[in-house]
Amino acid sequence: MLQPDISIILIIVGLGFLAAFIDSVVGGGGLISIPALLSVGMAPSVALGTNKLASSFGSLTSAVRFTRARKVDLKLVGKLFPFVFVAAIGGACLAIILPPELLKPLVIVVLTFVLIYTLVKKDWGSVRSVKKFTIGKAIVFVLLMSGIGFYDGFLGGGTGSFMLFGLLMFGFDFLSAAGNTKVLNFASNVGGLVLFMFLNEVDYFYGIIMALSMIVGSYAGTMFALKKGVGYVKILFIIVTAILIVKNTYDYIMTLI
């Protein structure tokens, strides 16, 4: 584990706040926080585990704030929470056996579809149109969110975008989808964290420091989103999804060179 250092602390606090501000609404904070942890000398596995610790606090902060603003369907996410939690543990276990890069091409394709669909459907997600789920829709919804939770444990990049998109497909508006996403993302973060803690791949000193900065960043980002409304969340969602596509494409090309 890294020794305490003021310069490392400043980097982690600053970038942790920025990552959480973005992640609090549409996900994608790992694009900032994981490279930040790697840049200060953490081993990749420790950086991932430490990020899960900090992100768990950040997603919990956002989830609580969205819940207080009545943008979370507690009955729905309460039923989904254990499925996503267990699925994330399963994904993290598989990541130990198989290289996560195997999923990169598929992730790029799906993210591209998500981006194009969001851009083409101009008024999509502007108004909440959730209807009572049939048994068939409920099963599909549980399988979809569990699959995304599994993906978060296995690879992680774009989890927030996938969850938000899935909720939009079932009739949520962008703001309520963001709120429900943060509760479910908290479940997948904690699920992955459980395994990393078991394997002793978490730097608790820097993890707690980043967690504190993420709590502040998540609170600020959530408040900003609630103030700006659906339009802001949609724009941020499009920007972050586009960045995720570029980042995953670059990473995949680098593995081929």
PEGIQUI-V200060 format. One record per pair of residues at least 12 apart in sequence whose ideal C-beta (glycine too) atoms are under 10 Angstrom apart, sorted by the first residue. I is the first residue (numbers start at 1). J is the second residue. Records with the same first field share a line. If there is no record, write none. Layout:
# PEGIQUI-V200060
I = J / J
This chain:
# PEGIQUI-V200060
1 = 42 / 43 / 46 / 50 / 200 / 202 / 203 / 204 / 205 / 206
2 = 37 / 40 / 41 / 42 / 43 / 46 / 50 / 203 / 205 / 206
3 = 41 / 205
4 = 205 / 206 / 209
5 = 40 / 41 / 206
7 = 40
8 = 36 / 37 / 39 / 40 / 41 / 42 / 205 / 206 / 209
9 = 40 / 205 / 206 / 209 / 210 / 213
11 = 36 / 37 / 39 / 40 / 206 / 210
12 = 33 / 36 / 37 / 39 / 40 / 42 / 50 / 54 / 206 / 207 / 209 / 210 / 211 / 212 / 213 / 214
13 = 36 / 206 / 209 / 210 / 212 / 213 / 214 / 216 / 217
14 = 32 / 36 / 213 / 217
15 = 29 / 32 / 33 / 34 / 35 / 36 / 37 / 39 / 40 / 210 / 213 / 217
16 = 29 / 32 / 33 / 36 / 37 / 51 / 54 / 55 / 57 / 58 / 206 / 209 / 210 / 211 / 212 / 213 / 214 / 215 / 216 / 217 / 218
17 = 32 / 33 / 58 / 210 / 212 / 213 / 214 / 215 / 216 / 217 / 218 / 220 / 221
18 = 32 / 33 / 36 / 213 / 214 / 217 / 221
19 = 31 / 32 / 33 / 34 / 35 / 36 / 51 / 54 / 55 / 58 / 210 / 213 / 214 / 217 / 218 / 221
20 = 32 / 33 / 54 / 55 / 57 / 58 / 59 / 61 / 62 / 210 / 211 / 213 / 214 / 215 / 216 / 217 / 218 / 219 / 220 / 221 / 222
21 = 58 / 214 / 216 / 217 / 218 / 219 / 220 / 221 / 222 / 224 / 225
22 = 160 / 217 / 218 / 221 / 236 / 239 / 240 / 243
23 = 55 / 58 / 59 / 62 / 159 / 160 / 182 / 185 / 214 / 217 / 218 / 221 / 240
24 = 58 / 59 / 61 / 62 / 63 / 65 / 66 / 160 / 178 / 182 / 185 / 214 / 217 / 218 / 219 / 220 / 221 / 222 / 223 / 224 / 225
25 = 62 / 66 / 160 / 164 / 174 / 175 / 178 / 179 / 181 / 182 / 218 / 221 / 222 / 224 / 225 / 226 / 228 / 232 / 233 / 236 / 237 / 240
26 = 160 / 161 / 163 / 164 / 165 / 174 / 177 / 178 / 181 / 182 / 221 / 225 / 233 / 234 / 235 / 236 / 237 / 238 / 239 / 240 / 241
27 = 55 / 59 / 152 / 156 / 157 / 158 / 159 / 160 / 161 / 162 / 163 / 164 / 178 / 181 / 182 / 185 / 236 / 237 / 240 / 241 / 244
28 = 157 / 158 / 159 / 160 / 161 / 236 / 237 / 239 / 240 / 241 / 243 / 244 / 247
29 = 51 / 54 / 55 / 58 / 59 / 160 / 185 / 214 / 217 / 218 / 221 / 240
30 = 48 / 51 / 52 / 55 / 152 / 156 / 157 / 158 / 159 / 160 / 244 / 247
31 = 157 / 158 / 240 / 243 / 244 / 246 / 247 / 248
33 = 47 / 50 / 51 / 54 / 55 / 58 / 210 / 213 / 214 / 217
34 = 47 / 48 / 50 / 51 / 52 / 55 / 156 / 157
35 = 47 / 51 / 247
36 = 51 / 210
37 = 49 / 50 / 51 / 54 / 203 / 206 / 207 / 210
38 = 51
40 = 203 / 206
42 = 201 / 203 / 206
43 = 201 / 203
44 = 201
45 = 95 / 96 / 196 / 199 / 200 / 201 / 202
46 = 196 / 199 / 200 / 201 / 202 / 203 / 206 / 207
47 = 201 / 202 / 203 / 206
48 = 92 / 95 / 100 / 156 / 192 / 193 / 196 / 201 / 202
49 = 92 / 192 / 193 / 195 / 196 / 197 / 198 / 199 / 200 / 201 / 202 / 203 / 204 / 207
50 = 193 / 196 / 201 / 202 / 203 / 204 / 205 / 206 / 207 / 208 / 209 / 210 / 211
51 = 156 / 189 / 192 / 193 / 196 / 202 / 207 / 210 / 214
52 = 88 / 92 / 152 / 153 / 156 / 188 / 189 / 190 / 191 / 192 / 193 / 194 / 195 / 196 / 197 / 201 / 202 / 207
53 = 189 / 190 / 192 / 193 / 196 / 197 / 202 / 203 / 204 / 206 / 207 / 208 / 210 / 211 / 214
54 = 189 / 193 / 202 / 206 / 207 / 208 / 209 / 210 / 211 / 212 / 213 / 214 / 215
55 = 152 / 156 / 159 / 185 / 186 / 188 / 189 / 190 / 192 / 193 / 207 / 210 / 211 / 214 / 218
56 = 185 / 186 / 187 / 188 / 189 / 190 / 191 / 192 / 193 / 207 / 211 / 214
57 = 186 / 189 / 207 / 208 / 210 / 211 / 212 / 213 / 214 / 215 / 218
58 = 182 / 185 / 186 / 189 / 210 / 211 / 212 / 213 / 214 / 215 / 216 / 217 / 218 / 219 / 221 / 222
59 = 160 / 181 / 182 / 183 / 184 / 185 / 186 / 187 / 188 / 189 / 190 / 214 / 218
60 = 182 / 183 / 185 / 186 / 189 / 190 / 211 / 214 / 215 / 218
61 = 182 / 186 / 211 / 214 / 215 / 216 / 217 / 218 / 219 / 220 / 221 / 222
62 = 178 / 179 / 181 / 182 / 183 / 185 / 186 / 214 / 215 / 217 / 218 / 219 / 221 / 222 / 223 / 225
63 = 77 / 179 / 180 / 181 / 182 / 183 / 184 / 185 / 186 / 187 / 218 / 222
64 = 182 / 183 / 186 / 218 / 219 / 222
65 = 179 / 182 / 218 / 219 / 220 / 221 / 222 / 223 / 225 / 226
66 = 175 / 176 / 178 / 179 / 180 / 181 / 182 / 183 / 222 / 225 / 226
67 = 179 / 180 / 182 / 183
68 = 179 / 222 / 226
69 = 175 / 176 / 179 / 222 / 223 / 225 / 226
70 = 176 / 179
71 = 128 / 172 / 173 / 175 / 176 / 177 / 178 / 179 / 180 / 182 / 222 / 225 / 226
72 = 176 / 178 / 179 / 180 / 181 / 182 / 183 / 184
73 = 130 / 167 / 172 / 176 / 179 / 180 / 183
74 = 180 / 183
76 = 130 / 133 / 138 / 141 / 145 / 167 / 170 / 172 / 180 / 183 / 184
77 = 145 / 167 / 179 / 180 / 181 / 182 / 183 / 184 / 186 / 187
78 = 183
79 = 138 / 141 / 142 / 145
80 = 141 / 142 / 144 / 145 / 146 / 149 / 180 / 183 / 184 / 187
81 = 145 / 149 / 183 / 184 / 186 / 187 / 188 / 190 / 191
82 = 146 / 187 / 191
83 = 142 / 143 / 145 / 146 / 147 / 149 / 150 / 184 / 187
84 = 142 / 145 / 146 / 147 / 148 / 149 / 150 / 152 / 153 / 163 / 183 / 184 / 185 / 186 / 187 / 188 / 189 / 190 / 191
85 = 146 / 149 / 153 / 184 / 186 / 187 / 188 / 189 / 190 / 191 / 192 / 194
86 = 146 / 149 / 150 / 153 / 187 / 191
87 = 143 / 145 / 146 / 147 / 148 / 149 / 150 / 151 / 152 / 153 / 154 / 187 / 188 / 191
88 = 146 / 148 / 149 / 150 / 151 / 152 / 153 / 154 / 156 / 159 / 184 / 185 / 187 / 188 / 189 / 190 / 191 / 192 / 193 / 194 / 195
89 = 149 / 150 / 153 / 188 / 190 / 191 / 192 / 193 / 194 / 195 / 198
90 = 146 / 149 / 150 / 153 / 154 / 191 / 195
91 = 146 / 147 / 148 / 149 / 150 / 151 / 152 / 153 / 154 / 155 / 156 / 188 / 191 / 192 / 195
92 = 150 / 152 / 153 / 154 / 156 / 188 / 191 / 192 / 193 / 194 / 195 / 196 / 198 / 199
93 = 150 / 153 / 154 / 192 / 195
94 = 150 / 153 / 154 / 155
95 = 153 / 154 / 155 / 156 / 192 / 195
96 = 154 / 195 / 199
98 = 154
99 = 155 / 255
100 = 151 / 154 / 155 / 156 / 157
101 = 155 / 251 / 252 / 254 / 255 / 256
102 = 154 / 155
103 = 151 / 154 / 155 / 157 / 248 / 252
104 = 155 / 157 / 248 / 249 / 251 / 252 / 253 / 255
105 = 248 / 249 / 252
106 = 151 / 155
107 = 151 / 155 / 156 / 157 / 158 / 162 / 244 / 245 / 248 / 249 / 251 / 252
108 = 158 / 244 / 245 / 246 / 247 / 248 / 249 / 251 / 252
109 = 245 / 248
110 = 151 / 158 / 161 / 162 / 165 / 245
111 = 157 / 158 / 161 / 162 / 165 / 241 / 242 / 243 / 244 / 245 / 246 / 247 / 248 / 249
112 = 241 / 242 / 244 / 245 / 248 / 249
113 = 165
114 = 158 / 161 / 162 / 164 / 165 / 166 / 168 / 169 / 237 / 238 / 241 / 244 / 245
115 = 161 / 165 / 237 / 238 / 239 / 240 / 241 / 242 / 244 / 245
116 = 241
117 = 165 / 168 / 169
118 = 161 / 164 / 165 / 168 / 174 / 234 / 237 / 238 / 241
119 = 238 / 241 / 242
121 = 168
122 = 234
124 = 168 / 169 / 173 / 174 / 234
125 = 164 / 165 / 167 / 168 / 169 / 171 / 172 / 173 / 174 / 175 / 176 / 177 / 178 / 230 / 231 / 233 / 234 / 237
126 = 173 / 174 / 175 / 229 / 230 / 231 / 234
127 = 171 / 172 / 173 / 174 / 230
128 = 171 / 172 / 173 / 174 / 175 / 176 / 177 / 230
129 = 170 / 171 / 172 / 173
130 = 167 / 170 / 171 / 172 / 173 / 176 / 177
131 = 170 / 171
133 = 170 / 171
137 = 170
138 = 170
140 = 166 / 169 / 170
141 = 166 / 167 / 169 / 170
144 = 162 / 163 / 165 / 166 / 167 / 169 / 170
145 = 162 / 163 / 166 / 167 / 170 / 180 / 181 / 184 / 187 / 188
146 = 184 / 188
147 = 162 / 166
148 = 160 / 161 / 162 / 163 / 165 / 166 / 181 / 184 / 185 / 188
149 = 162 / 163 / 184 / 185 / 187 / 188 / 189 / 191 / 192
150 = 188 / 191
151 = 163 / 188
152 = 184 / 185 / 187 / 188 / 189 / 191 / 192
153 = 188 / 189 / 191 / 192 / 193 / 194 / 195 / 196
154 = 192
155 = 248
156 = 188 / 189 / 192
157 = 244 / 247 / 248 / 251
158 = 240 / 241 / 243 / 244 / 245 / 247 / 248
159 = 181 / 184 / 185 / 188 / 189 / 192 / 244
160 = 178 / 181 / 182 / 184 / 185 / 188 / 237 / 240 / 241 / 244
161 = 181 / 237 / 238 / 240 / 241 / 244 / 245
162 = 181 / 241 / 244
163 = 177 / 178 / 180 / 181 / 182 / 183 / 184 / 185 / 188
164 = 177 / 178 / 179 / 180 / 181 / 182 / 184 / 185 / 233 / 234 / 237 / 240 / 241
165 = 177 / 181 / 237 / 241
166 = 180 / 181 / 184
167 = 179 / 180 / 181 / 184
168 = 181 / 234 / 237
173 = 229 / 230 / 233 / 234
174 = 225 / 229 / 230 / 231 / 232 / 233 / 234 / 235 / 236 / 237
175 = 225 / 226 / 228 / 229 / 230 / 231 / 232 / 233 / 234
176 = 230 / 233
177 = 230 / 233 / 237
178 = 222 / 225 / 226 / 230 / 233 / 234 / 236 / 237
179 = 222 / 225 / 226 / 233
182 = 218 / 222
193 = 207
221 = 236
224 = 236
